Amino acid sequence: MAYTNKTYVAFDADNDIHYYRLMQAWKQNDNTPFNFYDAH
């Protein structure tokens, strides 16, 4: 059974935007099984 609960993560855009961009790159990479729901 898949885990269906979501976790909301907040971050400081001024200091942590590079981590968000990294997660976007992981999501787009076909060789990385990483997915997230962008609530914005």
N, C-alpha and C positions, 0 to 999 in steps of 0.2 A: 504494500500500500504506500502510495506517495505521501510525502509530508506536504500538507496543504496550507498550514498556517503561515502567514507572512509576518515579517519583522520590519518595523519602520525604523529607518536609520536617518538621523539628522547630522549634518556636518556644517562646519564653518566654511562657507564658499571662498572667503578671502585666503584662507590658509590651506584648505584641503581639496580644492577643485581638481588637483592632479590625481587624487585617489578616485574621484568620480570618473574622470576621463579614462583612467586605467580600467575601471570596471566596465565602462562602455566598450573599450577595446576587447576585453575578455569576452563580452557578450557577442560581439561581432565575429570573433575568431571561431571558425568551424572546428578547430582541433581542441578547443577548450570547452568542457561541459559546464558552462557557467551561465546562469540566467538570473535576471532580476527584473522586477516590475518597477518601472519609473513612474512614480505617482505624481510627477509634475507636468 
